Structure formats: structure tokens, C-alpha cells
Amino acid sequence: MIASPEYGPGATLPNEEELCERLGVSRTAVREAIKALSAKGMLEARPRTGTRVRPQEQWSLFDADVLGWLCSQGVDQALGRHLMCDARHSGAGAASLAAAHAHRCAAAGAAAGLCGDGGCDID
């Protein structure tokens, strides 16, 4: 939901009650999910203003969950280049992982950029 085009950066999520109904889960589950997504840099929850989606540049892009969700939605070329650049600056190990992932995505026919076909195989 957060990585989908429906909720872009700065978008305010529905309130807890609406999310519970929409997703068919308890308030506790919604609160825990918001807490987890906030820890990954994806959301910012504040009293009175609600929960907002943060810009992708502030997300923990090397988190396996975040990267998987982005891949399922199709990572655009600019973000793919940003990830590769960050990987090179983060060290050889991270660069090699990012390069291997980029190669797998390209081999899967992602002509639109990293994971552009939505066929991400990151675990």
C-alpha cells in the first residue's frame, strides 16, 4: 500500500479505524504496522496531523522488506541508479549485492529499469 502509487510522498494515510476496516485487522495490528514502517523510514506519525508517507529518499532502501516492496511495484530507473550509487559508497559488499540484484532483474527482462517488471526475487 505504501510503496504503491496510491500513496505518494506526503500523502496522509486514512485513520486507524478506516485502516482496520479496509485491511480487516485489529487496531493493534495497524499500530504495530505503522510503528514498523516508521522504523523503516517510510512513515511519519504525528498527533493531530496523522500519518504521512515520507519521501522515498528517506526510506531504508537497503532493508530487505522495503526493497522487496519497491520491486513489487517496479523501481524506476532514477531510484535504481540512486540505489546503485549508494551501494558503491556503502562498501564493496553492498555494491556486489546490489549489482547481483540488478543483474537478476535485468535477466528477468526488466527493460524499464531495476525490477521494472515487478519480478523481484529478493528474500
C-alpha positions as CSV (number, residue, x, y, z in Angstrom):
1,M,0.0,0.0,0.0
2,I,2.7,2.5,1.0
3,A,5.0,1.6,-1.9
4,S,2.1,1.8,-4.4
5,P,1.3,4.9,-6.5
6,E,-1.9,5.3,-4.5
7,Y,0.0,6.9,-1.6
8,G,2.9,9.1,-2.8
9,P,5.3,11.1,-0.6
10,G,3.4,13.5,1.7
11,A,0.1,11.6,1.4
12,T,-1.8,11.2,4.6
13,L,-3.0,7.7,5.4
14,P,-6.5,7.0,6.5
15,N,-7.2,7.0,10.2
16,E,-6.7,3.8,12.3
17,E,-10.4,2.9,12.2
18,E,-10.6,3.1,8.5
19,L,-7.4,1.1,8.0
20,C,-8.8,-1.6,10.4
21,E,-11.9,-1.9,8.3
22,R,-10.2,-1.7,4.9
23,L,-7.5,-4.2,5.8
24,G,-9.6,-6.4,8.1
25,V,-7.2,-6.3,11.0
26,S,-7.2,-5.1,14.6
27,R,-6.1,-1.7,15.9
28,T,-3.1,-3.4,17.5
29,A,-2.1,-4.7,14.1
30,V,-2.4,-1.3,12.5
31,R,-0.4,0.3,15.3
32,E,2.3,-2.2,15.0
33,A,2.5,-1.9,11.3
34,I,2.7,1.9,11.5
35,K,5.5,1.5,14.1
36,A,7.4,-0.9,11.9
37,L,7.0,1.2,8.8
38,S,8.1,4.3,10.7
39,A,11.3,2.4,11.8
40,K,12.0,1.7,8.1
41,G,11.7,5.5,7.4
42,M,8.6,5.0,5.3
43,L,6.0,6.8,7.6
44,E,5.9,9.7,9.9
45,A,3.2,9.6,12.5
46,R,2.3,12.7,14.5
47,P,-0.6,13.6,16.8
48,R,-3.3,15.7,15.2
49,T,-1.7,15.7,11.7
50,G,-2.0,12.0,11.1
51,T,0.4,9.5,9.5
52,R,2.2,10.7,6.3
53,V,4.3,8.9,3.8
54,R,7.8,10.1,3.8
55,P,9.8,10.7,0.6
56,Q,11.4,7.6,-0.8
57,E,14.9,9.1,-0.3
58,Q,14.2,8.8,3.5
59,W,13.2,5.2,3.3
60,S,15.7,2.5,4.5
61,L,16.4,1.4,0.9
62,F,18.7,-1.4,1.9
63,D,16.1,-3.0,4.1
64,A,15.0,-6.3,2.5
65,D,11.3,-5.6,3.1
66,V,11.4,-2.1,1.7
67,L,13.4,-3.2,-1.4
68,G,11.1,-6.1,-1.9
69,W,8.0,-3.8,-1.7
70,L,9.6,-1.3,-4.1
71,C,10.4,-4.1,-6.6
72,S,6.9,-5.5,-6.5
73,Q,5.7,-2.0,-7.6
74,G,8.5,-1.5,-10.1
75,V,11.5,0.5,-9.2
76,D,12.1,3.4,-11.6
77,Q,15.4,4.0,-13.3
78,A,16.3,7.1,-11.2
79,L,15.8,5.2,-8.0
80,G,17.7,2.2,-9.3
81,R,20.7,4.5,-10.2
82,H,20.4,6.0,-6.7
83,L,20.5,2.6,-5.1
84,M,23.5,1.5,-7.1
85,C,25.3,4.8,-6.2
86,D,24.5,4.3,-2.5
87,A,25.7,0.7,-2.7
88,R,29.0,1.8,-4.2
89,H,29.5,4.3,-1.4
90,S,28.5,1.8,1.3
91,G,31.3,-0.6,0.6
92,A,32.2,-3.4,-1.8
93,G,29.9,-6.0,-0.1
94,A,26.8,-3.9,-0.5
95,A,27.8,-2.9,-4.1
96,S,28.3,-6.5,-5.0
97,L,24.8,-7.4,-3.6
98,A,23.2,-4.5,-5.5
99,A,25.0,-5.4,-8.7
100,A,23.9,-9.0,-8.4
101,H,20.3,-8.0,-7.8
102,A,20.4,-5.6,-10.7
103,H,21.8,-8.4,-12.9
104,R,19.0,-10.7,-11.8
105,C,16.4,-8.1,-12.6
106,A,17.9,-7.3,-16.0
107,A,18.0,-11.0,-16.7
108,A,14.3,-11.2,-15.9
109,G,13.6,-8.8,-18.7
110,A,13.3,-5.5,-16.7
111,A,13.6,-3.2,-19.7
112,A,12.2,-0.2,-17.7
113,G,14.9,-0.3,-15.1
114,L,15.6,-2.3,-11.9
115,C,12.7,-4.6,-11.2
116,G,10.6,-2.8,-13.7
117,D,8.7,-6.0,-14.4
118,G,7.7,-6.4,-10.8
119,G,9.5,-9.7,-10.7
120,C,11.8,-9.2,-7.8
121,D,13.3,-12.2,-6.2
122,I,14.9,-10.7,-3.1
123,D,14.2,-12.7,0.1
